[in-house]
Amino acid sequence: MNTHPMFEKKDNNTLRLIGLVLLGITICIYAVLVARFLIIS
């Protein structure tokens, strides 16, 4: 029974890491689009 909380905590950390990565990628793409739009303008 002691292994279940460990797996649950590991899953939470993994989901948090994935969320941060996706957020970073989204910000990078948004920054590139904004920069490209400003350059075109």
PDB file of N, CA, C and O in Angstrom, chain B, residues numbered from 101:
ATOM      1  N   MET B 101       0.837  -1.206   0.000  1.00  0.00           N
ATOM      2  CA  MET B 101       0.000   0.000   0.000  1.00  0.00           C
ATOM      3  C   MET B 101       0.874   1.260   0.000  1.00  0.00           C
ATOM      4  O   MET B 101       0.420   2.336  -0.389  1.00  0.00           O
ATOM      5  N   ASN B 102       2.114   1.118   0.434  1.00  0.00           N
ATOM      6  CA  ASN B 102       2.991   2.287   0.505  1.00  0.00           C
ATOM      7  C   ASN B 102       3.438   2.761  -0.881  1.00  0.00           C
ATOM      8  O   ASN B 102       3.836   3.913  -1.051  1.00  0.00           O
ATOM      9  N   THR B 103       3.369   1.864  -1.868  1.00  0.00           N
ATOM     10  CA  THR B 103       3.841   2.239  -3.204  1.00  0.00           C
ATOM     11  C   THR B 103       2.823   3.108  -3.934  1.00  0.00           C
ATOM     12  O   THR B 103       3.194   3.868  -4.829  1.00  0.00           O
ATOM     13  N   HIS B 104       1.551   3.009  -3.569  1.00  0.00           N
ATOM     14  CA  HIS B 104       0.516   3.755  -4.289  1.00  0.00           C
ATOM     15  C   HIS B 104       0.692   5.271  -4.158  1.00  0.00           C
ATOM     16  O   HIS B 104       0.652   5.960  -5.177  1.00  0.00           O
ATOM     17  N   PRO B 105       0.885   5.823  -2.954  1.00  0.00           N
ATOM     18  CA  PRO B 105       1.090   7.277  -2.840  1.00  0.00           C
ATOM     19  C   PRO B 105       2.328   7.727  -3.608  1.00  0.00           C
ATOM     20  O   PRO B 105       2.351   8.830  -4.153  1.00  0.00           O
ATOM     21  N   MET B 106       3.364   6.876  -3.657  1.00  0.00           N
ATOM     22  CA  MET B 106       4.579   7.248  -4.382  1.00  0.00           C
ATOM     23  C   MET B 106       4.274   7.375  -5.874  1.00  0.00           C
ATOM     24  O   MET B 106       4.696   8.333  -6.522  1.00  0.00           O
ATOM     25  N   PHE B 107       3.535   6.396  -6.412  1.00  0.00           N
ATOM     26  CA  PHE B 107       3.174   6.457  -7.828  1.00  0.00           C
ATOM     27  C   PHE B 107       2.290   7.679  -8.092  1.00  0.00           C
ATOM     28  O   PHE B 107       2.438   8.363  -9.105  1.00  0.00           O
ATOM     29  N   GLU B 108       1.369   7.936  -7.160  1.00  0.00           N
ATOM     30  CA  GLU B 108       0.461   9.059  -7.341  1.00  0.00           C
ATOM     31  C   GLU B 108       1.245  10.370  -7.341  1.00  0.00           C
ATOM     32  O   GLU B 108       0.978  11.263  -8.145  1.00  0.00           O
ATOM     33  N   LYS B 109       2.214  10.477  -6.432  1.00  0.00           N
ATOM     34  CA  LYS B 109       3.030  11.688  -6.367  1.00  0.00           C
ATOM     35  C   LYS B 109       3.883  11.815  -7.626  1.00  0.00           C
ATOM     36  O   LYS B 109       4.048  12.909  -8.165  1.00  0.00           O
ATOM     37  N   LYS B 110       4.426  10.685  -8.090  1.00  0.00           N
ATOM     38  CA  LYS B 110       5.241  10.703  -9.306  1.00  0.00           C
ATOM     39  C   LYS B 110       4.400  11.144 -10.499  1.00  0.00           C
ATOM     40  O   LYS B 110       4.859  11.929 -11.328  1.00  0.00           O
ATOM     41  N   ASP B 111       3.172  10.639 -10.586  1.00  0.00           N
ATOM     42  CA  ASP B 111       2.288  11.017 -11.689  1.00  0.00           C
ATOM     43  C   ASP B 111       1.989  12.514 -11.640  1.00  0.00           C
ATOM     44  O   ASP B 111       1.973  13.181 -12.675  1.00  0.00           O
ATOM     45  N   ASN B 112       1.751  13.042 -10.429  1.00  0.00           N
ATOM     46  CA  ASN B 112       1.463  14.467 -10.294  1.00  0.00           C
ATOM     47  C   ASN B 112       2.661  15.290 -10.750  1.00  0.00           C
ATOM     48  O   ASN B 112       2.496  16.293 -11.444  1.00  0.00           O
ATOM     49  N   ASN B 113       3.869  14.871 -10.364  1.00  0.00           N
ATOM     50  CA  ASN B 113       5.072  15.594 -10.773  1.00  0.00           C
ATOM     51  C   ASN B 113       5.244  15.523 -12.280  1.00  0.00           C
ATOM     52  O   ASN B 113       5.622  16.509 -12.913  1.00  0.00           O
ATOM     53  N   THR B 114       4.967  14.356 -12.857  1.00  0.00           N
ATOM     54  CA  THR B 114       5.102  14.186 -14.306  1.00  0.00           C
ATOM     55  C   THR B 114       4.104  15.070 -15.042  1.00  0.00           C
ATOM     56  O   THR B 114       4.457  15.722 -16.025  1.00  0.00           O
ATOM     57  N   LEU B 115       2.862  15.096 -14.570  1.00  0.00           N
ATOM     58  CA  LEU B 115       1.840  15.930 -15.211  1.00  0.00           C
ATOM     59  C   LEU B 115       2.214  17.399 -15.087  1.00  0.00           C
ATOM     60  O   LEU B 115       2.016  18.177 -16.021  1.00  0.00           O
ATOM     61  N   ARG B 116       2.758  17.780 -13.925  1.00  0.00           N
ATOM     62  CA  ARG B 116       3.161  19.178 -13.722  1.00  0.00           C
ATOM     63  C   ARG B 116       4.289  19.530 -14.685  1.00  0.00           C
ATOM     64  O   ARG B 116       4.297  20.612 -15.271  1.00  0.00           O
ATOM     65  N   LEU B 117       5.250  18.603 -14.850  1.00  0.00           N
ATOM     66  CA  LEU B 117       6.378  18.841 -15.758  1.00  0.00           C
ATOM     67  C   LEU B 117       5.885  18.972 -17.193  1.00  0.00           C
ATOM     68  O   LEU B 117       6.320  19.859 -17.928  1.00  0.00           O
ATOM     69  N   ILE B 118       4.972  18.081 -17.589  1.00  0.00           N
ATOM     70  CA  ILE B 118       4.414  18.135 -18.946  1.00  0.00           C
ATOM     71  C   ILE B 118       3.670  19.454 -19.153  1.00  0.00           C
ATOM     72  O   ILE B 118       3.758  20.067 -20.217  1.00  0.00           O
ATOM     73  N   GLY B 119       2.940  19.882 -18.128  1.00  0.00           N
ATOM     74  CA  GLY B 119       2.201  21.140 -18.224  1.00  0.00           C
ATOM     75  C   GLY B 119       3.142  22.319 -18.415  1.00  0.00           C
ATOM     76  O   GLY B 119       2.876  23.206 -19.226  1.00  0.00           O
ATOM     77  N   LEU B 120       4.255  22.328 -17.662  1.00  0.00           N
ATOM     78  CA  LEU B 120       5.226  23.414 -17.785  1.00  0.00           C
ATOM     79  C   LEU B 120       5.856  23.411 -19.170  1.00  0.00           C
ATOM     80  O   LEU B 120       6.069  24.469 -19.762  1.00  0.00           O
ATOM     81  N   VAL B 121       6.153  22.223 -19.687  1.00  0.00           N
ATOM     82  CA  VAL B 121       6.764  22.119 -21.021  1.00  0.00           C
ATOM     83  C   VAL B 121       5.795  22.637 -22.082  1.00  0.00           C
ATOM     84  O   VAL B 121       6.182  23.403 -22.965  1.00  0.00           O
ATOM     85  N   LEU B 122       4.530  22.212 -21.989  1.00  0.00           N
ATOM     86  CA  LEU B 122       3.530  22.663 -22.963  1.00  0.00           C
ATOM     87  C   LEU B 122       3.339  24.174 -22.866  1.00  0.00           C
ATOM     88  O   LEU B 122       3.190  24.854 -23.881  1.00  0.00           O
ATOM     89  N   LEU B 123       3.344  24.694 -21.637  1.00  0.00           N
ATOM     90  CA  LEU B 123       3.188  26.133 -21.449  1.00  0.00           C
ATOM     91  C   LEU B 123       4.361  26.872 -22.079  1.00  0.00           C
ATOM     92  O   LEU B 123       4.174  27.894 -22.739  1.00  0.00           O
ATOM     93  N   GLY B 124       5.576  26.351 -21.875  1.00  0.00           N
ATOM     94  CA  GLY B 124       6.770  26.977 -22.453  1.00  0.00           C
ATOM     95  C   GLY B 124       6.714  26.970 -23.971  1.00  0.00           C
ATOM     96  O   GLY B 124       7.040  27.966 -24.617  1.00  0.00           O
ATOM     97  N   ILE B 125       6.298  25.837 -24.543  1.00  0.00           N
ATOM     98  CA  ILE B 125       6.203  25.734 -26.004  1.00  0.00           C
ATOM     99  C   ILE B 125       5.162  26.718 -26.536  1.00  0.00           C
ATOM    100  O   ILE B 125       5.378  27.372 -27.556  1.00  0.00           O
ATOM    101  N   THR B 126       4.034  26.815 -25.836  1.00  0.00           N
ATOM    102  CA  THR B 126       2.976  27.732 -26.263  1.00  0.00           C
ATOM    103  C   THR B 126       3.467  29.175 -26.238  1.00  0.00           C
ATOM    104  O   THR B 126       3.205  29.941 -27.165  1.00  0.00           O
ATOM    105  N   ILE B 127       4.187  29.547 -25.164  1.00  0.00           N
ATOM    106  CA  ILE B 127       4.717  30.911 -25.048  1.00  0.00           C
ATOM    107  C   ILE B 127       5.723  31.181 -26.161  1.00  0.00           C
ATOM    108  O   ILE B 127       5.724  32.263 -26.747  1.00  0.00           O
ATOM    109  N   CYS B 128       6.583  30.200 -26.456  1.00  0.00           N
ATOM    110  CA  CYS B 128       7.588  30.371 -27.516  1.00  0.00           C
ATOM    111  C   CYS B 128       6.910  30.579 -28.864  1.00  0.00           C
ATOM    112  O   CYS B 128       7.290  31.474 -29.619  1.00  0.00           O
ATOM    113  N   ILE B 129       5.910  29.758 -29.170  1.00  0.00           N
ATOM    114  CA  ILE B 129       5.199  29.884 -30.448  1.00  0.00           C
ATOM    115  C   ILE B 129       4.495  31.238 -30.526  1.00  0.00           C
ATOM    116  O   ILE B 129       4.520  31.894 -31.567  1.00  0.00           O
ATOM    117  N   TYR B 130       3.868  31.654 -29.426  1.00  0.00           N
ATOM    118  CA  TYR B 130       3.168  32.933 -29.398  1.00  0.00           C
ATOM    119  C   TYR B 130       4.149  34.079 -29.615  1.00  0.00           C
ATOM    120  O   TYR B 130       3.858  35.022 -30.350  1.00  0.00           O
ATOM    121  N   ALA B 131       5.323  33.993 -28.966  1.00  0.00           N
ATOM    122  CA  ALA B 131       6.341  35.035 -29.110  1.00  0.00           C
ATOM    123  C   ALA B 131       6.831  35.107 -30.555  1.00  0.00           C
ATOM    124  O   ALA B 131       7.025  36.198 -31.090  1.00  0.00           O
ATOM    125  N   VAL B 132       7.031  33.951 -31.186  1.00  0.00           N
ATOM    126  CA  VAL B 132       7.490  33.920 -32.580  1.00  0.00           C
ATOM    127  C   VAL B 132       6.433  34.533 -33.497  1.00  0.00           C
ATOM    128  O   VAL B 132       6.763  35.306 -34.397  1.00  0.00           O
ATOM    129  N   LEU B 133       5.170  34.190 -33.271  1.00  0.00           N
ATOM    130  CA  LEU B 133       4.097  34.736 -34.110  1.00  0.00           C
ATOM    131  C   LEU B 133       3.992  36.247 -33.935  1.00  0.00           C
ATOM    132  O   LEU B 133       3.823  36.973 -34.915  1.00  0.00           O
ATOM    133  N   VAL B 134       4.090  36.725 -32.704  1.00  0.00           N
ATOM    134  CA  VAL B 134       4.013  38.169 -32.445  1.00  0.00           C
ATOM    135  C   VAL B 134       5.194  38.877 -33.097  1.00  0.00           C
ATOM    136  O   VAL B 134       5.019  39.920 -33.728  1.00  0.00           O
ATOM    137  N   ALA B 135       6.402  38.319 -32.951  1.00  0.00           N
ATOM    138  CA  ALA B 135       7.594  38.931 -33.545  1.00  0.00           C
ATOM    139  C   ALA B 135       7.456  38.974 -35.065  1.00  0.00           C
ATOM    140  O   ALA B 135       7.779  39.982 -35.693  1.00  0.00           O
ATOM    141  N   ARG B 136       6.976  37.881 -35.654  1.00  0.00           N
ATOM    142  CA  ARG B 136       6.810  37.822 -37.113  1.00  0.00           C
ATOM    143  C   ARG B 136       5.770  38.842 -37.566  1.00  0.00           C
ATOM    144  O   ARG B 136       5.943  39.493 -38.597  1.00  0.00           O
ATOM    145  N   PHE B 137       4.695  38.979 -36.800  1.00  0.00           N
ATOM    146  CA  PHE B 137       3.645  39.943 -37.143  1.00  0.00           C
ATOM    147  C   PHE B 137       4.193  41.365 -37.068  1.00  0.00           C
ATOM    148  O   PHE B 137       3.894  42.190 -37.931  1.00  0.00           O
ATOM    149  N   LEU B 138       4.994  41.657 -36.040  1.00  0.00           N
ATOM    150  CA  LEU B 138       5.567  42.994 -35.888  1.00  0.00           C
ATOM    151  C   LEU B 138       6.551  43.277 -37.014  1.00  0.00           C
ATOM    152  O   LEU B 138       6.601  44.396 -37.524  1.00  0.00           O
ATOM    153  N   ILE B 139       7.334  42.275 -37.406  1.00  0.00           N
ATOM    154  CA  ILE B 139       8.309  42.460 -38.489  1.00  0.00           C
ATOM    155  C   ILE B 139       7.577  42.723 -39.804  1.00  0.00           C
ATOM    156  O   ILE B 139       7.990  43.581 -40.584  1.00  0.00           O
ATOM    157  N   ILE B 140       6.488  41.982 -40.052  1.00  0.00           N
ATOM    158  CA  ILE B 140       5.711  42.173 -41.281  1.00  0.00           C
ATOM    159  C   ILE B 140       5.072  43.559 -41.275  1.00  0.00           C
ATOM    160  O   ILE B 140       5.030  44.229 -42.307  1.00  0.00           O
ATOM    161  N   SER B 141       4.582  43.983 -40.130  1.00  0.00           N
ATOM    162  CA  SER B 141       3.960  45.297 -40.028  1.00  0.00           C
ATOM    163  C   SER B 141       5.021  46.382 -40.207  1.00  0.00           C
ATOM    164  O   SER B 141       4.703  47.570 -40.156  1.00  0.00           O
TER     165      SER B 141
END
